[in-house]
Amino acid sequence: MACSLTSAAFSDRAQEWRTVLAGSTSEPIDDGLRLTLPVDRAGTVTELAVAEQGCCPFYDFRLHLDGTVLHLEVRSPVEGATILAELFTPSS
């Protein structure tokens, strides 16, 4: 299980995720992470999730709009756990 992006494209995508997830909170869930961030980022998160499906179709994305926050759940088979942690662990 691997991402089909080149290393340069992967670095760019990882930076996009870091930007949109900045300041979010994260908690582990079965097979992945649940991130909570401001709802006004839902459009960007959705666009990035769609792009991820093109190169990493093993991810399972679920978005839950809850008032002023967006809960993003990202799951992956165990083989994709390293990439999941690298892309979706928010920075402070």
Secondary structure as UniProt FT lines:
FT   HELIX           7..21
FT   TURN            22..23
FT   STRAND          25..29
FT   TURN            30..31
FT   STRAND          32..38
FT   HELIX           39..41
FT   HELIX           42..55
FT   TURN            57..58
FT   STRAND          60..66
FT   TURN            67..68
FT   STRAND          69..75
FT   HELIX           78..80
FT   HELIX           81..88
//
